[in-house]
């Protein structure tokens, strides 16, 4: 995908590559996309592959995706219970 990108756009299908300079939000974007894909009905978590260049970056992605999934689950639980 080349050009502008909006997280609110429909989820991309197939292979997606993000290439950008340091500090531009790649980790945030990958985390948000992975969380949306899983929450919005991704077939199976095993079908999601996120690749980065270092073990440290991979651990950071893994940790942020887990945190976002916990936050999304808590928000969905609150919505079902009628809490704000």
C-alpha positions as a LaTeX table, in Angstrom:
\begin{tabular}{lrrr}
\hline
Residue & $x$ (\AA) & $y$ (\AA) & $z$ (\AA) \\
\hline
Unk1 & 0.00 & 0.00 & 0.00 \\
Unk2 & 1.47 & 3.34 & $-0.98$ \\
Unk3 & 0.19 & 6.71 & 0.18 \\
Unk4 & $-1.80$ & 7.81 & 3.16 \\
Unk5 & $-3.06$ & 5.36 & 5.71 \\
Unk6 & $-5.97$ & 5.62 & 8.15 \\
Unk7 & $-6.57$ & 3.02 & 10.86 \\
Unk8 & $-10.31$ & 3.57 & 10.47 \\
Unk9 & $-10.20$ & 2.43 & 6.84 \\
Unk10 & $-11.33$ & $-1.12$ & 6.08 \\
Unk11 & $-8.78$ & $-3.70$ & 7.13 \\
Unk12 & $-6.33$ & $-4.60$ & 4.38 \\
Unk13 & $-6.32$ & $-8.14$ & 3.10 \\
Unk14 & $-3.39$ & $-10.25$ & 2.08 \\
Unk15 & 0.14 & $-9.11$ & 2.73 \\
Unk16 & 0.77 & $-5.65$ & 4.16 \\
Unk17 & 4.22 & $-4.11$ & 4.47 \\
Unk18 & 4.93 & $-0.96$ & 6.46 \\
Unk19 & 8.14 & 0.84 & 5.65 \\
Unk20 & 8.82 & 4.12 & 7.40 \\
Unk21 & 11.46 & 6.03 & 9.33 \\
Unk22 & 12.01 & 5.63 & 13.05 \\
Unk23 & 9.43 & 7.30 & 15.26 \\
Unk24 & 6.66 & 7.42 & 12.67 \\
Unk25 & 4.28 & 5.01 & 14.43 \\
Unk26 & 4.98 & 1.66 & 12.77 \\
Unk27 & 4.67 & $-0.27$ & 16.05 \\
Unk28 & 1.47 & 1.59 & 16.95 \\
Unk29 & 0.00 & 0.92 & 13.51 \\
Unk30 & 0.93 & $-2.77$ & 13.44 \\
Unk31 & $-0.43$ & $-3.23$ & 16.96 \\
Unk32 & $-3.70$ & $-1.50$ & 16.10 \\
Unk33 & $-4.12$ & $-3.47$ & 12.87 \\
Unk34 & $-3.39$ & $-6.80$ & 14.56 \\
Unk35 & $-5.82$ & $-6.02$ & 17.39 \\
Unk36 & $-8.56$ & $-4.94$ & 14.97 \\
Unk37 & $-8.06$ & $-8.05$ & 12.86 \\
Unk38 & $-8.36$ & $-10.33$ & 15.87 \\
Unk39 & $-11.28$ & $-8.45$ & 17.46 \\
Unk40 & $-13.22$ & $-8.01$ & 14.23 \\
Unk41 & $-13.25$ & $-11.70$ & 13.47 \\
Unk42 & $-9.89$ & $-12.76$ & 12.16 \\
Unk43 & $-10.19$ & $-16.46$ & 11.39 \\
Unk44 & $-7.54$ & $-17.70$ & 13.79 \\
Unk45 & $-4.75$ & $-15.97$ & 15.70 \\
Unk46 & $-2.36$ & $-18.47$ & 14.10 \\
Unk47 & $-3.23$ & $-16.86$ & 10.76 \\
Unk48 & $-1.67$ & $-13.57$ & 11.80 \\
Unk49 & 2.04 & $-13.11$ & 11.19 \\
Unk50 & 3.79 & $-9.91$ & 12.22 \\
Unk51 & 7.47 & $-9.71$ & 11.34 \\
Unk52 & 10.08 & $-7.22$ & 12.46 \\
Unk53 & 13.85 & $-7.00$ & 12.37 \\
Unk54 & 15.00 & $-7.66$ & 15.92 \\
Unk55 & 14.00 & $-9.86$ & 18.82 \\
Unk56 & 13.54 & $-6.78$ & 20.99 \\
Unk57 & 11.16 & $-5.24$ & 18.47 \\
Unk58 & 9.26 & $-8.52$ & 18.17 \\
Unk59 & 8.88 & $-8.70$ & 21.96 \\
Unk60 & 7.65 & $-5.11$ & 22.05 \\
Unk61 & 5.06 & $-5.87$ & 19.36 \\
Unk62 & 3.94 & $-9.03$ & 21.15 \\
Unk63 & 3.59 & $-7.17$ & 24.44 \\
Unk64 & 1.68 & $-4.25$ & 22.93 \\
Unk65 & $-0.70$ & $-6.53$ & 21.01 \\
Unk66 & $-1.44$ & $-8.49$ & 24.21 \\
Unk67 & $-2.08$ & $-5.27$ & 26.12 \\
Unk68 & $-4.36$ & $-3.93$ & 23.37 \\
Unk69 & $-6.28$ & $-7.22$ & 23.27 \\
Unk70 & $-6.78$ & $-7.12$ & 27.05 \\
Unk71 & $-7.97$ & $-3.50$ & 26.77 \\
Unk72 & $-10.34$ & $-4.39$ & 23.92 \\
Unk73 & $-11.74$ & $-7.35$ & 25.87 \\
Unk74 & $-12.31$ & $-5.14$ & 28.92 \\
Unk75 & $-14.05$ & $-2.51$ & 26.79 \\
Unk76 & $-16.27$ & $-5.13$ & 25.16 \\
Unk77 & $-17.12$ & $-6.64$ & 28.57 \\
Unk78 & $-17.99$ & $-3.18$ & 29.89 \\
Unk79 & $-20.19$ & $-2.48$ & 26.86 \\
Unk80 & $-22.04$ & $-5.78$ & 27.32 \\
Unk81 & $-22.52$ & $-5.00$ & 31.01 \\
Unk82 & $-23.75$ & $-1.49$ & 30.19 \\
Unk83 & $-20.79$ & 0.25 & 31.82 \\
Unk84 & $-19.16$ & 3.31 & 30.22 \\
\hline
\end{tabular}
